[in-house]
């Protein structure tokens, strides 16, 4: 029997706030409802870290090990990251993407990373192509 591995997508959404980005994912990264964590992690965060599950806890620890990360919101299918004002996304984001990819491990055959604007453009192009092909078939 052939096992089909899931295709994982990470959609990066640059929010209205320059120091905040959201990473929506198609694989589960947390077992809890929305949780907020701030750097540095505190001893009283242990119960909340346990509530996000082993995968979520490892992801949070890896993301917080990156320089410039000050605040993270985690949800089963998204990670919202806030950076310090003096830091650049170009320096931080590769580490966040690596941490997310590592989260899915060998379960994911491939991980696709798209920016929100690109994903919307692709969706509109696919929709137009489908509509055009329907008209051509008639």
Secondary structure, 3 states (H helix, E strand, C coil): CCCCCEEEEEEEEECCCCCEEEEEECCCCCCCCCEEEECCCCHHHHHHHHHCHHHHHHHHHHHHCCCCEEEEEEECCEEEEEECCCCCHHHHHHHHHHHHHHHHHHHEEEEEEEEHHHHHHHHHHHHHHHHHHHHHHC
